[in-house]
Amino acid sequence: MCPESSAWATKARLEQTRVITAANTAAGRTVVNSLPILPPAPVSAPADVAPADLAPAVPADPTKTRESSEGYCCALAARQEAVALRRADPAIAKAVERQRNQPSRRPRGGCMR
């Protein structure tokens, strides 16, 4: 791996174990033992590629930003339900209410300097 900057190199070193574990888990066996991380170097385009080829292709149809896919809507609904269930814990709600009803604990005698 040859990162573009020292920040990416540091991040790659920190995430190295997780990447190796994920690769081996996906393969079902140990196929990656190490992930060599080279010193940072700028990325350059291959010599045989013209600059026009590097330009991103313009999509024929503009992307619709107001409509969401069915899968996204299902995932969003599941996430909102999970968050609502976590917030509905009666013990937490009781503790929050108890803390709100307590008088404030400010030091007496004015400001501390």
Secondary structure as a PSIPRED ss2 file (coil, helix, strand):
# PSIPRED VFORMAT (PSIPRED V4.0)

   1 M C   1.000  0.000  0.000
   2 C C   1.000  0.000  0.000
   3 P C   1.000  0.000  0.000
   4 E C   1.000  0.000  0.000
   5 S C   1.000  0.000  0.000
   6 S H   0.000  1.000  0.000
   7 A H   0.000  1.000  0.000
   8 W H   0.000  1.000  0.000
   9 A H   0.000  1.000  0.000
  10 T H   0.000  1.000  0.000
  11 K H   0.000  1.000  0.000
  12 A H   0.000  1.000  0.000
  13 R H   0.000  1.000  0.000
  14 L H   0.000  1.000  0.000
  15 E H   0.000  1.000  0.000
  16 Q H   0.000  1.000  0.000
  17 T H   0.000  1.000  0.000
  18 R H   0.000  1.000  0.000
  19 V H   0.000  1.000  0.000
  20 I H   0.000  1.000  0.000
  21 T H   0.000  1.000  0.000
  22 A H   0.000  1.000  0.000
  23 A H   0.000  1.000  0.000
  24 N H   0.000  1.000  0.000
  25 T H   0.000  1.000  0.000
  26 A H   0.000  1.000  0.000
  27 A H   0.000  1.000  0.000
  28 G C   1.000  0.000  0.000
  29 R C   1.000  0.000  0.000
  30 T C   1.000  0.000  0.000
  31 V C   1.000  0.000  0.000
  32 V C   1.000  0.000  0.000
  33 N C   1.000  0.000  0.000
  34 S C   1.000  0.000  0.000
  35 L C   1.000  0.000  0.000
  36 P C   1.000  0.000  0.000
  37 I C   1.000  0.000  0.000
  38 L C   1.000  0.000  0.000
  39 P C   1.000  0.000  0.000
  40 P C   1.000  0.000  0.000
  41 A C   1.000  0.000  0.000
  42 P C   1.000  0.000  0.000
  43 V C   1.000  0.000  0.000
  44 S C   1.000  0.000  0.000
  45 A C   1.000  0.000  0.000
  46 P C   1.000  0.000  0.000
  47 A C   1.000  0.000  0.000
  48 D C   1.000  0.000  0.000
  49 V C   1.000  0.000  0.000
  50 A C   1.000  0.000  0.000
  51 P H   0.000  1.000  0.000
  52 A H   0.000  1.000  0.000
  53 D H   0.000  1.000  0.000
  54 L H   0.000  1.000  0.000
  55 A C   1.000  0.000  0.000
  56 P C   1.000  0.000  0.000
  57 A C   1.000  0.000  0.000
  58 V C   1.000  0.000  0.000
  59 P C   1.000  0.000  0.000
  60 A C   1.000  0.000  0.000
  61 D C   1.000  0.000  0.000
  62 P C   1.000  0.000  0.000
  63 T C   1.000  0.000  0.000
  64 K C   1.000  0.000  0.000
  65 T C   1.000  0.000  0.000
  66 R C   1.000  0.000  0.000
  67 E C   1.000  0.000  0.000
  68 S C   1.000  0.000  0.000
  69 S C   1.000  0.000  0.000
  70 E H   0.000  1.000  0.000
  71 G H   0.000  1.000  0.000
  72 Y H   0.000  1.000  0.000
  73 C H   0.000  1.000  0.000
  74 C H   0.000  1.000  0.000
  75 A H   0.000  1.000  0.000
  76 L H   0.000  1.000  0.000
  77 A H   0.000  1.000  0.000
  78 A H   0.000  1.000  0.000
  79 R H   0.000  1.000  0.000
  80 Q H   0.000  1.000  0.000
  81 E H   0.000  1.000  0.000
  82 A H   0.000  1.000  0.000
  83 V H   0.000  1.000  0.000
  84 A H   0.000  1.000  0.000
  85 L H   0.000  1.000  0.000
  86 R H   0.000  1.000  0.000
  87 R H   0.000  1.000  0.000
  88 A C   1.000  0.000  0.000
  89 D C   1.000  0.000  0.000
  90 P H   0.000  1.000  0.000
  91 A H   0.000  1.000  0.000
  92 I H   0.000  1.000  0.000
  93 A H   0.000  1.000  0.000
  94 K H   0.000  1.000  0.000
  95 A H   0.000  1.000  0.000
  96 V H   0.000  1.000  0.000
  97 E H   0.000  1.000  0.000
  98 R H   0.000  1.000  0.000
  99 Q H   0.000  1.000  0.000
 100 R H   0.000  1.000  0.000
 101 N H   0.000  1.000  0.000
 102 Q C   1.000  0.000  0.000
 103 P C   1.000  0.000  0.000
 104 S C   1.000  0.000  0.000
 105 R C   1.000  0.000  0.000
 106 R C   1.000  0.000  0.000
 107 P C   1.000  0.000  0.000
 108 R C   1.000  0.000  0.000
 109 G C   1.000  0.000  0.000
 110 G C   1.000  0.000  0.000
 111 C C   1.000  0.000  0.000
 112 M C   1.000  0.000  0.000
 113 R C   1.000  0.000  0.000
